Amino acid sequence: MLGGKKILLGISGGIAAYKTTFLVRLLIKAGAQVKVVMTQSASSFVSPLTLSTLSKNPVLLDFVNEEDGSLSWNNHVELGLWADIMLVAPATANTLSKMANGVCDNLLLATYLSAKCPVYFAPAMDLDMYKHPSTKNSITKLESYGNVMIPAESGELASGLHGEGRMAEPENIIKFIEKHLAEGLPLSGKKVLITAGPTHEAIDPVRFLGNKSTGAMGFELAKKAANLGAQVILVSGPTHLSIEHSGITLVRVTSAREMYEACHKVYPDMDVAICAAAVADYRPKHVASEKIKKKEGNMHLELERNPDILLSLGESKKHQFLVGFALETQNELENAKDKLQRKHLDAIVLNSLKDDGAGFGGTTNKITFIDKNLEIKTFGLKTKPEVASDIWDEIISRIHA
Ligand code: C5P
């Protein structure tokens, strides 16, 4: 699992630092490339020279390097980007707290903030420090940022006390990371585009044509995908919903044409695209620049067609797995199958307005999933998060087949 992986080992200043010599040995033996960045206090516990010999790479301690009378800059951004995995071991209470709070007063912390890869940390401290609420807070915060803790083990501590707080043994650290990687999330490394919500088509500066879509289904699909490891671009029309997730980039648009542009900009790079938005099929041909005044008699609005985003994505499809939605009131299955083929889809999700609880606005939905081989699966009435889960199960089983 670790063969060929670039591992950046961050060592902070605790007695367990002496064990990192064995850790580096094991990582190298497992076929990893290792670079070490350490804090000044860590260098009192373990020699940088030992670590650089074992890792076959220079060990970095500070932003500025002084060598043979000349100064050079250790580029933390480059280091952070180099790594496939960052492992902070031992992670002292001090370093954990600084990592959790964005403090950046040494090279290890700056590198941590620059790293885009998964970060593991192996706490090491005395038992009461490990139990302290502030340490627990730091750990919870770090985990909420997506960092992964390798739990401390129990045993004799440097203080002479006995309890939980010893850094996990190097062999166990390696086992932990290997297991974690093997469990790899099913959508990790996948890029996903999702459209959601209604579109608003301007009539004048204060009026628009719209529909009742809330965006809930699309937002749930985005959340589920990100939790399964995907990097998600969620293009949403006007909605009250918001979302905070490190795996989701939310792009807010208003009209169908804006949604079309936002989708095509990213589509070539995507692995999966799901169009769950209720896009207005028509827009007013002329948008008044001033608020339209009422007059005697009727008023006629001339409408023109909006681009069909899903169809255009189907037509420019290369490797993407493309999924559409169909909200039908009659001949549901036949219409959905027709749409699937006409728009070059890999699958279509049908929700029928005839089913109570399905469709716009509500918290539940009832769907039928149809793939391009016309394999049909009908689900019962479920909450939208459950429906999102079912849809992703169906997609994942097909993209991994
Ligand atoms: O053809 P119909 O509008 O019923 O198809 C619905 C599907 O097409 C949905 O997936 C919807 O997001 C998508 N769509 C679109 N652009 C449009 C109209 C619909 O992407 N202009």
Residues whose N, C-alpha, C, O or C-beta is under 5 A from the ligand:
A	BS01	C5P	C275 A276 A277 A278 V279 A280 D281 N306 P307 D308 I309 L310 G324 F325 A326
